[in-house]
Structures are given as structure tokens and as C-alpha cells.
Amino acid sequence: MLSSVFFHRIAGIYGQCLISTRSSLQGTHQKLIPHSIRAPIHTTHTANNSQSINSSFSLTQRGTRSAGQAYSRRTWTKEEDELLKKLYKERGSAYTYISQFFINRSPAAIACRLKIVNPMNDTMKTGPWGKDELEALRRLTLNTPEEDIDWEKVQKQLPQPRLVRLIKQTWYHSINPKWNRGPWTEEETTKLQALVEKLGQQDWCKVSALLGSRSPRQCLEKHRYQVTPIHKGPFSTAENEAIMDAVRKHGSDDFMAIKKEMKSNRTPRQLSHHYRFILDPAYDRSPWSQEEMTELYNLTQIWGCNMTKIRELMNSRRHVKDMWNKYAKEAKQHQKSTPTATATVSNTGTATAATVN
């Protein structure tokens, strides 16, 4: 009896030592991570674990997210990029593991960011797909069920090299014959609203399956950005001032708090996009000079539409979206003035066409 009591006491002390050691190691590891991007360590468990598991399982489905996962769309900081590159070097493509070291960054967000900051992906084309690329993807997958498509073979036959993950994503959302495209019909919109009222906004795959004609992403975006917003159209001067006041108070990362501060009927995404692309003082919005436009166009002949890389080479403070819009306009004008000049970009990203003089 005494030996049994002694054994249990020793076991209890040993268990407490293990817990203490584990906590101290976790604390040390957390100290290595910048405070602004430090992820919380979850050590508590609730009685609703089965419910959490069931809700998180739907993350494997396209367009679905569990209720407790509020992933962030805020701009990546230099600290985050450096930590991301370090973790990728150590762990490779373990995106789920890496996401634990960031606050509100999903594994998908980690993978997408690595596509930009990882030098191994410099040879892969990024940005909008051209008409020739979409037509080639459509031709290569014509009359082939999704489960039978050889994606690596498709990748080799496309005009420009792209990551297989992005090829699959583009096919699913832009080419998959299962989904309708173009404006929604009144019948589709009415049916979508009825399904959302019945099923809620947590499982868009189920909503899509019952609707039958639109993908989970189409359903989510239609409901969130076209049906739900009460206020649309241009921003007023008063709204611009209210946004700037709220940003000074809450920062530029939490537009849900900014929406509440403003008591606005616009969505957080509307407010975020308007601030990022129109109001953010961190970006240069002065009129473009001819020298800038020429340099931008010439660099696109070498680097394609990788505006992040081009922005770095130009040492520019302009927003990448502004640069893309300016390039598209300049390229259109250049084609009109010199219709015989065509740019041919090789797989390594080197252009063989003449640049703008």
C-alpha cells in the first residue's frame, strides 16, 4: 500500500516536471518570434472537441472555412517574410506546421506568399492568365473528367510555366464545365439567398452542391460582396475622412473594427480595398512620368507580369495594382502604335521582343 502511494507521488512530481519543462521550452521558442506575429499556444481543450473537428474537416473542401478561423488579409511585414523563408528552409512545404507561427495566416496563405518570396519559384509565371493560356488549358483538359487529368503533363504543355496548384485552381474556377459563368440569373440569386438562410454561411460546398450551377467560391462571393452589402458605389469625402480617422486609431490591419468605428454599411473588404488602393499614404500616387512608363514596360518584357519583382527593381513606392493597370494601358497603346511588334517570352522569363524606346 505504501509503495503504491509512493509510486503515485513520484509519478505526479515527474509529470509536473515534464509540463514545466515543456512550457519553458515553448516560452523560449515563442521569444524567438517577433511579438507582432507571434502565434498563441493553445493548451486548453473543451468538451466540444468533436464539434471542432467536424467543422475543421470542411476546410478540406473548396471555399469552406470553419466559424472560428478568422484568417487575415493584412499586408505581410518584412518580419513575417523573413520568418516565413527561414521556416520554409527548415521545414519545406509543411504549410500547416508553418502557419502555427503566424497569427491568422492559413496554410493556403502561407503557400501563396511563398510563391512570391521564395526564389525557387522565380521561373514560374504568376499574375493574370492570358487568353492563349486559358485556351490551351481548356484544350488540354477538354472532355476529361477532373480525376483523370494529368496535371503535370498539362503543366509541361502550357505556353508559360505555372505551379500545378495554380493550374488546378484556375481550371476549377475558370474552365470547369460544371459551373455557369457570367451574370447570375434572378432565379440563381433567389435560390442562393434561400439556401444561405436555411444552411448558414459555414459550408459553401453544401450550398454550391444544392444550387448546382455555381462553385463554392462563386456562391460565397456573390452573397458576401453583391447580395449582402447595403452600400455600394463611390466613396464620399466624409467616408474617406472617417476611414483615415479610424485607421489612425485602430491601425490598418483590422477593418472589422474600422467598420464598427465608422458604423458603415459597407463590408470590411470594401473598406480595406478602398484604403489600400486609394487612400494609403505609404504608396506613391503622383502622375506617371514617361520615363517611368517606359521602364515599367521594358521590365515586363523581361519579368513578365511579376509586378512585385518589377516594383523592387524600379525602387518604386507605387502599388503593384496601380503598376499593373498602368502596364495594361501602356501595352494596349503600344500594340495600337506598333501592331507588328509582338513579345515572345521564353520559359526562363527572357523576352525576345523589342522594348519601348
For each residue, the residues with C-beta under 8 A, 3 or more apart:
1: 4 5
2: 5 6
3: 6 7
4: 1 7 8
5: 1 2 8 9
6: 2 3 9 10
7: 3 4 10 11
8: 4 5 11 12
9: 5 6 12 13
10: 6 7 13 14
11: 7 8 14 15
12: 8 9 15 16
13: 9 10 16 17
14: 10 11 17 18
15: 11 12 18 19
16: 12 13 19 20
17: 13 14 20 21
18: 14 15 21 22
19: 15 16 22 23
20: 16 17 23 24
21: 17 18 24 25
22: 18 19 25 26
23: 19 20 26 27
24: 20 21 27 28
25: 21 22 28 29
26: 22 23 29 30 41
27: 23 24 30 31
28: 24 25 31 32
29: 25 26 32 33
30: 26 27 33 38 41
31: 27 28
32: 28 29
33: 29 30 37 38 39 83 101
34: 37 38 79 83
35: 38
36: 77 79
37: 33 34 77 79 80 83 101 102 103
38: 30 33 34 35 101 103
39: 33 100 101 102 103
40: 103
41: 26 30
42:
43:
44:
45: 49
46: 49 52
47:
48: 51 52
49: 45 46 52 53
50: 53 54
51: 48 54 55
52: 46 48 49 55 56 66 68
53: 49 50 56 57
54: 50 51 57 58
55: 51 52 58 66 67 68 202
56: 52 53 59 66 69
57: 53 54 60
58: 54 55 61 64 65 66 202 203 205
59: 56 64 65 66 69
60: 57
61: 58 64 203 205 216
62: 172 205 215 216 217
63: 204 205 208 215 216 217 219 220
64: 58 59 61 202 203 204 205 216
65: 58 59 69 71 202
66: 52 55 56 58 59 69 202
67: 55 202
68: 52 55
69: 56 59 65 66 106
70: 104
71: 65 104 105 106 109
72: 103 104 105 109 253
73: 269 272
74: 252 253
75: 252 276
76: 80 81 84 113
77: 36 37 80 81
78: 81 82
79: 34 36 37 82 83
80: 37 76 77 83 84 102 105
81: 76 77 78 84 85 113 117
82: 78 79 85 86
83: 33 34 37 79 80 86 87 101 102
84: 76 80 81 87 88 98 102 110 113 114 117
85: 81 82 88 89 117 118
86: 82 83 89 90
87: 83 84 90 91 98 101
88: 84 85 91 92 93 98 114 118
89: 85 86
90: 86 87
91: 87 88 94 97 98
92: 88
93: 88 111
94: 91 97 98
95: 98 99 107 108 110 111 114
96: 99 100 107
97: 91 94 100
98: 84 87 88 91 94 95 101 102 107 110
99: 95 96 102 105 106 107 109 110
100: 39 96 97
101: 33 37 38 39 83 87 98
102: 37 39 80 83 84 98 99 105 110
103: 37 38 39 40 72
104: 70 71 72
105: 71 72 80 99 102 109 110 113
106: 69 71 99 109 110
107: 95 96 98 99 110 111
108: 95 111 112
109: 71 72 99 105 106 112 113
110: 84 95 98 99 102 105 106 107 113 114
111: 93 95 107 108 114 115 165
112: 108 109 115 116
113: 76 81 84 105 109 110 116 117
114: 84 88 95 110 111 117 118 121
115: 111 112 118 121 124 126 163 166
116: 112 113 121 126 308
117: 81 84 85 113 114
118: 85 88 114 115 121
119: 122
120:
121: 114 115 116 118 124 126 163
122: 119 309 349
123: 161 347 348 349
124: 115 121 161 162 163
125: 160 161 162 304 305 306 349
126: 115 116 121 162 166 304 305 306
127: 304 305 306 307 324
128: 305
129: 133 134 137 170 174
130: 133 134 159 160
131: 134 135
132: 135 136 159
133: 129 130 136 137 158 159 160 162
134: 129 130 131 137 138 170 174 175
135: 131 132 138 139
136: 132 133 139 140 157 158 159
137: 129 133 134 140 141 154 158 167 170 171 175
138: 134 135 141 142 175
139: 135 136 142
140: 136 137 154 157 158
141: 137 138 144 149 154 171 175
142: 138 139
143:
144: 141 148 149
145: 148 149
146: 149 172 176
147:
148: 144 145
149: 141 144 145 146 154 171
150: 153 154
151: 154 155 164 167 168
152: 155 156 164
153: 150 156 157
154: 137 140 141 149 150 151 157 158 167
155: 151 152 158 161 162 164 167
156: 152 153
157: 136 140 153 154
158: 133 136 137 140 154 155 161 162 167
159: 130 132 133 136
160: 125 130 133 304 345 347
161: 123 124 125 155 158 347
162: 124 125 126 133 155 158 166 167
163: 115 121 124 166 167
164: 151 152 155 167 168
165: 111 168 169
166: 115 126 162 163 169 170
167: 137 151 154 155 158 162 163 164 170 171
168: 151 164 165 171 172
169: 165 166 172 173
170: 129 134 137 166 167 173 174 175
171: 137 141 149 167 168 174 175 176
172: 62 146 168 169 175 176 215
173: 169 170 176 179 215 217 218
174: 129 134 170 171 181
175: 134 137 138 141 170 171 172
176: 146 171 172 173 179 215
177:
178: 215
179: 173 176 213 214 215 218
180: 188 213 214
181: 174
182:
183:
184: 188 189 192 214 222
185: 188 189
186: 189 190
187: 190 191
188: 180 184 185 191 192 211 213 214
189: 184 185 186 192 193 222 227
190: 186 187 193 194
191: 187 188 194 195 211
192: 184 188 189 195 196 207 211 214 219 222 223 227
193: 189 190 196 197 223 227
194: 190 191 197 198
195: 191 192 198 199 207 210 211
196: 192 193 199 200 201 207 223
197: 193 194
198: 194 195
199: 195 196 202 203 206 207 210
200: 196 203
201: 196 204 220 223
202: 55 58 64 65 66 67 199
203: 58 61 64 199 200 206 207
204: 63 64 201 207 208 216 217 219 220
205: 58 61 62 63 64 208 209 216
206: 199 203 209 210
207: 192 195 196 199 203 204 210 211 216 219
208: 63 204 205 211 212 214 215 216 218 219
209: 205 206 212
210: 195 199 206 207
211: 188 191 192 195 207 208 214 219
212: 208 209
213: 179 180 188
214: 179 180 184 188 192 208 211 218 219 222
215: 62 63 172 173 176 178 179 208 218 219
216: 61 62 63 64 204 205 207 208 219 220
217: 62 63 173 204 220 221
218: 173 179 208 214 215 221 222
219: 63 192 204 207 208 211 214 215 216 222 223
220: 63 201 204 216 217 223 224
221: 217 218 224 225 226
222: 184 189 192 214 218 219 225 226 227
223: 192 193 196 201 219 220 226 227 228
224: 220 221 227 228 267 269
225: 221 222 228 229 267 269 270
226: 221 222 223 229
227: 189 192 193 222 223 224
228: 223 224 225 267
229: 225 226 232 265 266 267 270
230: 265 266
231: 264 265 266
232: 229 266
233:
234:
235: 239 240 243 274 278
236: 239 240
237: 240 241
238: 241 242
239: 235 236 242 243 262 264 266
240: 235 236 237 243 244 278 279
241: 237 238 244 245
242: 238 239 245 246 261 262 264
243: 235 239 240 246 247 258 262 271 274 275 279
244: 240 241 247 248 279
245: 241 242 248 249
246: 242 243 249 250 257 258 261 262
247: 243 244 250 251 252 258 275
248: 244 245
249: 245 246 261
250: 246 247 254 257 258 261
251: 247 254
252: 74 75 247 275 280
253: 72 74
254: 250 251 257 258
255: 258 259 268 269 271 272 275
256: 259 260 268
257: 246 250 254 260 261
258: 243 246 247 250 254 255 261 262 268 271
259: 255 256 262 264 266 267 268 271
260: 256 257 263
261: 242 246 249 250 257 258
262: 239 242 243 246 258 259 271
263: 260
264: 231 239 242 259 271
265: 229 230 231
266: 229 230 231 232 239 259 270 271
267: 224 225 228 229 259 270 271
268: 255 256 258 259 271 272
269: 73 224 225 255 272 273
270: 225 229 266 267 273 274
271: 243 255 258 259 262 264 266 267 268 274 275
272: 73 255 268 269 275 276
273: 269 270 276 277
274: 235 243 270 271 277 278 279
275: 243 247 252 255 271 272 278 279 280
276: 75 272 273 280 319
277: 273 274 280 319 321 322
278: 235 240 274 275
279: 240 243 244 274 275
280: 252 275 276 277 283 319
281:
282: 317
283: 280 317 318 319 322
284: 316 317 318
285: 318 322
286:
287:
288: 292 293 326
289: 292 293
290: 293 294
291: 294 295
292: 288 289 295 296 314 316
293: 288 289 290 296 297 326 330 356
294: 290 291 297 298 356 357
295: 291 292 298 299 314
296: 292 293 299 300 310 314 323 326 327 330
297: 293 294 300 301 327 330 331 334 355 356
298: 294 295 301 302 355 356
299: 295 296 302 303 310 313 314
300: 296 297 303 304 305 310 327 331
301: 297 298 343 345 351 353 355
302: 298 299 349 350 351
303: 299 300 306 309 310 313 349
304: 125 126 127 160 300 345 349
305: 125 126 127 128 300 324 327
306: 125 126 127 303 309 310
307: 127 310 311 320 323 324 327
308: 116 311 312 320
309: 122 303 306 312 313
310: 296 299 300 303 306 307 313 314 323
311: 307 308 314 316 318 320 323
312: 308 309 315
313: 299 303 309 310
314: 292 295 296 299 310 311
315: 312
316: 284 292 311 323
317: 282 283 284
318: 283 284 285 311 322 323
319: 276 277 280 283 322 323
320: 307 308 311 323 324
321: 277 324 325
322: 277 283 285 318 319 325 326
323: 296 307 310 311 316 318 319 320 326 327
324: 127 305 307 320 321 327 328
325: 321 322 328 329
326: 288 293 296 322 323 329 330
327: 296 297 300 305 307 323 324 330 331
328: 324 325 331 332
329: 325 326 332 333
330: 293 296 297 326 327 333 334 356
331: 297 300 327 328 334 335
332: 328 329 335 336
333: 329 330 336 337
334: 297 330 331 337 338 341 356
335: 331 332 338 339 341
336: 332 333 339
337: 333 334
338: 334 335 341
339: 335 336
340:
341: 334 335 338 353 354
342: 353
343: 301 351 352 353
344: 351 352 353
345: 160 301 304 349 350 351 352
346: 349 350 351 352
347: 123 160 161
348: 123
349: 122 123 125 302 303 304 345 346
350: 302 345 346
351: 301 302 343 344 345 346 355
352: 343 344 345 346
353: 301 341 342 343 344
354: 341
355: 297 298 301 351
356: 293 294 297 298 330 334
357: 294
